[in-house]
Amino acid sequence: MTFLFKKERDFLIMPLVSNFLHLSRWLAALVVVLSHVRAVSFPSYANLEENGILWKLFYFATSLGHEAVIIFFVLSGYLIGGEILRGLDNGSFSWKKYMTKRVVRLYIVLIPALFLTSIWDHVGYGFFNGSGMYDHYWTLNKETVHAFFLNLLMLQHSYGPLFGSNDPLWSLAYEFWYYLMFPLLVQVLYMRNSWLKAASVLAFAAIVALLNKDITLYFLIWLLGVGLWYLRSENILKLPYAGGVLTVLFLIAVVYSRYVSGFFGDFVVGVVFSGLILFFMAQPKISDRLSKLVNWPHNRTFADFSYSLYLLHFPLMLLAANVAFIYWQDFRKEADGWNFLFFILLTGAVYLYSYGVYWMTERKTKEITKRLLTVFA
């Protein structure tokens, strides 16, 4: 099996791979936003008066938000898993340093996002609820202090609802627990003390036992990203037209996942996307056009605030849509040129808003982490 697996690993990310990851992050975030904005900017597909091929393609392309989150899981496994493995491999891994970085990274956006969700939802419910869209958030007890703290503690899904209208919060709990589960699991291979090994295994088992079973199941998709560090990437280039074939397979996997809902379809998407990362890890010769796309300098810019965009956009989007329903028109009833204008304007608005919050919060992640590590040292 040595022809498949590496004997030695350096856990370094080459520039081409890094640029592909940036591109993937911001495109996945864009797909999530477009899927949500389209839902409030156009009628449901079943209520369309026309459903030609262009409409089918548009609705399909703007219905892939869930698949985009699967891409986030694979990216996270590759990046965070690689960081953990690198630290364990060279003996520099520290739980204090690792958890400080992870907590700051998540909560610097999560805390403002929860408060802003409450503000926008209460404004919408109190003044712009003509469509009744906000009613079920209250009837399902999603706007309570209890729900707020459950989401703050990453216990949504396992012990209560998502907070308010902020549906994207579902995946954040998954990510948080994977950040704990993986180092607990893998450090057993590096420990010499049997008692510490047992404690690590017990802690991992306790997390699995206490959380929603789907979190554990989707951990397998997160691990796909980790597994890439152990594979010989050069083998992927033995596949004729590897880049093109993998791209086609990825599109097929995405289509397949729309018809086979649930874990299996998601896992297929994760496997094929992992193949694309492996392709770039092999440092292939790529066309000038693809090189310009992957190495576009602004990929990093858009990727840097993709987390803020993901976590912030939904409540403001919902409020803006309800205001439009009252003072403009209810775009969910029929489709014409105005729907596309509103779709573009609303997408631009949530991007500007998310970038503004990012500028005040997420942009300072490294600075705050450095200060905390200095204090805790």
N, C-alpha and C positions, 0 to 999 in steps of 0.2 A: 504493500500500500504506500510505499515511500514515494511512488511516482505521483500520488495525489496529495500527500501531506508534507509540509515543510519539516525539516529536521531542526532548523534554527529559525527563530523569529526575532525581528527587531522592533516590531510594532511602530514603525515610522510611516507617516502618511506623505506620499510624494505629492508635489505641487499639482500634477494633472488630476490625481484622485481628489485632492482637496477642492480643486475648482469644480469638479463634477459634483461633489457633495454639496457645495454651496448652491450650484444650479438646481440640484434636486430639492434642496430644502425650500428655496423660495418658490419654485414652481409648484411643489406640493401644497404650500401655504396658499398660493394663489388659487389652486383648484378648490381647496376647502372654502375659501371666501366666495368664489364664483358659484359654487353649488348652493350656498346659503342665499346669496343675493338673487340668484335666478328664481329661487322658491318664492320670494316676495315680490318679484318684478314681472312674473309671467303666470298665466294660468297653469294648472297641473296639466301634464301631457294628455290625460284622459279628456280634459275639457277643451283642448285645442280644436278650433274649427278646421284648420289645415294641419296636416301632419306628413308633409313631403319629406324627401330625403334630407334636405337642409335642416328642417326642424328636428328631425330624428337625430342628426349629428350634433346639433346645438344642445338638445336636451341630454343626450348621452354624455357629451363632454362636460356638461355642468351638473352631472349627477355622480361624480367620482370622488366626492369628499371623503368617504370612508376608505377608499383605496389609497388616497393620499396619506391618511393617518397610518396605514400599514407601512408605507414608505418611511414615515417618520420613525416607526418602531425599528425598522432595519437599520436606518441611519444611526439611531441612538445606540443600538447594540454594537455597531461597528466602532463608533467614536468613544462612547463611555466604556464599553467592554475593553477596547484597545488600551484606553488610559489605565484601567485597573490592572490588566495583564502586564502592561509595561512596568507599572510600579511594583507588582509582585515579583516580576522576573528579575528586576535589578535591585530588589530589596528596599525600595524607597516608598512603598505604599504605606500610607498613614490614614487610619480611619478619621482622625481629627481633621486633617487637611482635606481629605476626600469629601467628608460630609459637609464641611464648611462651604466648599465650592459648590456642591450640589444644592444645598439648602438656599444659599444666596441666589444661585442661578434660577431656581424655581420660584422662590417667594418674592423676589424683587419685582416680579410682574404679577404673581398670583394675588398678593394682598391688595394692590391697587385695583386689579381686575374685579375682585369680589365686591369692593366698595362701589366701584363704578357701575357694576351690574345692578346693585341695589338702587343706586340713584336713578339710572336710566329706566329701570323697571317701574319704580314708583312714579316717576314723571309720566311714563306711558300709561300706566294703569289709572292714574288720577286724572289725566287731562286728554289723552288721545286713544282711548280704548273703545272707540265707536265700533270697531270690527269685532270686539270681544276676544281679541287674540291673547290678551294678557290674563284672562279669567282663570284658565286652567293652572297657571303658575301659583295662584293663590289657593285654588281648591285642592291642589296636590301638595300643599304645604312646602312649596319650594322656596318661598320668600321669608322663611322663619330664621330666627337666630340659631336655632338648632341645625338647620341645613347649612347655614353660613359656616359654623364651626366644623361640621362634618367635612365640608369641602376644604376647609383650611387644614384639616388633619389628614387629608387625602383618603377619606373613608367613604366618599360618595360611591354608590353602587353596592358596596358591601353592607353598609348600615343605614343608608338613607338616600334621598334624591340628590340630583345635581342642584346647585344653587341657582334659583331664579331662572331666567331665560338663557343662561350661558351654557348651552348644550355642549360646546367643545370641551368643557371641563371633564368629560368622561375619560378621555385618554390620559389626562394628567395624573390621575391616581395610578393608572397602569405603570406609567413611566417612573413615578416616585418609588413604587415598591420594587420595580426591577433594579433600581439603583441600589437597593438594599439586598435583594435576593441574590444577585450575581456575585458580589464580592464575598458574601457569606458562603456561597456554594463553592466557588473556585479556590478560596484561600485554604480550604481543607487540603488541597494538593500541595501546598507550600508549607504547611505547619508541621512541626515535629512533635509538639506537645499533644498527646492523645486527649487530654481533658479539654484543651482549646478546640481541637477538632470536633469533639462531641458537642461542645457548647455551640459551635458554629452550625452544625447540622441541626441541632434542636431549635435554634433561632430561625433557621430557614424553614423547618417543618412547622413551627408555630405561625409564621407569616402565611404559609400556604393554607394552614387549617383555618385561620381566622378571616381570610379574605374571600371575596367572591371568586368562584371557581374559574370564571372566564379570565380573570387576571392571570392565574397560573397557566391556563391554556395558551394565552397569547404570549406568554413568556417564551414559548418555543419559537415564535416569529422574531422576537427580539434577539434570541440566541443565534438566529441565522446570520445577523450582522457580526456577532462575535466569531462565529465559525470561519468567517472569511480570512481571519488572521492565520489560520492553520492550513489553508489550502495553497497549493502551488498555482499561483495565478497564471503562469506562462502556459499552462495546459489549455486554457480557454482559447488561446490563439491558434491551437491546432484545428479548431472548428472552422471550416471554410466560411469566409465572409462573416466572421464572428460577431462584429458590431451590428451589422444589418440583421442577422438571424436573431440575435438577442432582443433587438428592438421590436421585431415582428412578434417574437414569442411573448414579450412584455405586453404588447397591445392585445394579443390573443388571451393572455392571462387576465387582463383587466376586463375584457368582454366576458370571459368565462365567469369571473367573480360576480358579475351583475346577474347572471342566471343561476349560479350556485351560491346562494347567500350563506353566510355562516363561516365558521373557522376554516373549512377546507379551501374554499375559494380564496379567502384572505391569505392562507398559507402559500398557495400557488403564486399569488402576486408577489409575496415576500421572497420566494425562492428565485423567481426570474429576475426580480430587481437586484437581488444579491449577485446574480450572474453578471449584471451590468456593472456593478461595482468591481467585481473580480476582473472584468474586462479592462477597466481603466487601471486597476492595480498592476496589470501586466505591461503597462506602458506601451500601448500599441501605437503603430503609425496611423494617424487619422487624417482625414481630409482637411484642407484649409478651412472650409465652411464649418465643419464640426469643431475644429480647433478654436475658431473665433467665438463660437457659441459657448463652449465649455470654459474657455479662458477669458471671457468677457469680464473686464475689471469690475463692473457693477454687480456681478453675481454675489460677491461678498457683501456689498452694501444692502441688497435686498434680503439676503439670507440672515444678516445680523439682526433684523427686527422681525423675522418670521415668527418667532415665539410670541412676541407681543401682539402681532397681527392675529395669530391664531386664537389667543386667549381674550382679546379685547373686542373683536369686531362684531360679534353676534348681538349683544344687547343694544349697542348704538344703531346697528343696522335695523333691528326690529323697531326701535323707536322712530327712526327716520321714515321707515316704510309706513308706519301707522299715521304719522303726520301727513305724508303724501296721500294716503287713502282718504283723508278728510279734506285736505285743501287742494288736491290735484285730481286724482282718480284712483280707484281700486284696480291696480294693475293685474290682479289675480283673476279678473273676470273675462278679459279679452286681450288678444295680442295684436299690436300694431307697432308703428314706428316709435311711438312714445314709450313703449316698454323698453326698447333698446336704449333710448336716451336715459331713462331713469336707471336702467341697469348699469350703464357706464358711470353716470353721476354718483350713484350710491357706492359703487366699487371704489371710485376715486376718493369719496368722502371717508370711507372706513380706512383706507390706506393712509390718508393724511392724518386722521385722528390717531391711528395706531402708531404711526411714526412719531407723532408729537409726544405720546405717552412714553414710547421707547426712549426718546431723547432725554426725558426726565428720570427714567428708571433703569431699564435694561442696559442702556449704554454705559452705566456706571458699575456694572457687575464686577469687572476685574478690579476696579479701584476699591470697592467695598470689601471684596474678598481679601485683597491684600492687607487692608487695614485690620480686618478681623483675625487673619492669620498672625499678624504681628502682635495683636493683643493676646491671643491664645497661646502663642509660642512660649 
